[in-house]
Amino acid sequence: MTSLVSRLPRPATERGRDALGAGALAVVIALIGLVENGLDELVSVDMLAALVACAALAWRRAFPLVVLVVCAALVGTSTLVTGDVATAVIPMWVALYTAVSRAPQIPAGLALGALAVVFVGGVLAIGPERAAADSVVVSAGIWMALVTAVGIAMNLYRRTVAQERERARQAEETREAVARGRVAEERLRIARELHDAVGHHVAVMNVQAGVAEALLDSDPAHASEALERVQEAGARVLEELPVMLRVLRQGEEDTRPTAGLALLDELVAQARDAGLEVTVEAHDVPDDLPSATDHAAYRIVQEALANARRYGEGAASVAIASDGGILAVEVRNAVDEANTGAQGTGFGLVGMAERAVAAGGTVAAGREGDEFVVRAALPARRGAEA
């Protein structure tokens, strides 16, 4: 028996399941009528109305309100013709439950109102005194109320479940958006670090390699010095990259001391080795700068000197001073008009701005007359605002 049931075709859609259910209900109603009243009952108005109402149930979930109206009309017609409670009230209860549990609230309310009118009309057609004494009529009213209550409860349940699913979906989208944002921020941070650290050393290597090539035949000693600087810059790159790779692979914060103004002399020396004349003025710079400020100031000077070397006339000035809790950083260089049309990646200026903001400060960069000026204002102590 179990194997036979398992081989029966199963409908793949709601329409198919509704059609099977409607057919089964029609068979049950027909058998009850046949047992109670014989073959004549199968062709009566009451039975025909009930069977048509059962057929309409095949579309109860597709068109719940339409099916309810059809069933109610059949109940009303049968009651008026026979003067008795229509058998079609049974499929109408099914249609009522479906409409109340699935249809929007306002249309379902209108349908309930119309159904109440039909019920009152049926009672009047039967006769109020007879209807009150007829247990079938009373039962029909009670069942109608129960079906309505269950349908309303199911409607509220479905709405609650749908709202919870929607909230869960929105929460998941929010989590995904936050995760994507964090990934994007991390990519920007990595790109900024690569640009500031590795890019600077590679630029030095490029300049010194060019110097070595130019002096290789005429001045081997100076060419050898230039190649040594290339080697030193390459070693710096090899020191920086493993730190970044370790952070990427393990998700750990770098515990090594970050580059700061303590390395400013070394940075200036590298710029001078690359052919840039640099003058430095530093006044009242605290030794206990916030780490974010210290690192941001160093990177801003580094990027400004790199730009001065690329697009300037070969000279730059650096001024750093602390006043009123603010660390002021200024880098100036004369603009080489021959390079005014040169296009960079744009990462450097963006990186300076991001570092300044992260440290709680500001930065501005732009041309002033014949010079390009970078100015940064950073908090010189924790809690200060730039």
ABEGO torsion letter per residue (X at the ends): XAAAAAABBBBABAAAAAAAAAAAAAAAAAAAAAAAAEAAAAABAAAAAAAAAAAAAAAAAABAAAAAAAAAAAAAAAAAAAGBBBAAAAAAAAAAAAAAAABBAAAAAAAAAAAAAAAAAAAAAAEAAAAAABAAAAAAAAAAAAAAAAAAAAAAAAAAAAAAAAAAAAAAAAAAAAAAAAAAAAAAAAAAAAAAAAAAAAAAAAAAAAAAAAAAAABAAAAAAAAAAAAAAAAAAAAAAAAAAAAAAAGBBBABBBBBAAAAAAAAAAAAAAGBBBBBBBBGBBAABBAAAAAAAAAAAAAAAAAAAAABAGBBBBBBBBBGGBBBBBBBBBBBAAAAABBBAGAAAAAAAAAAAAAGBBBBBEBBEABBBBBBBBBABBGBBX
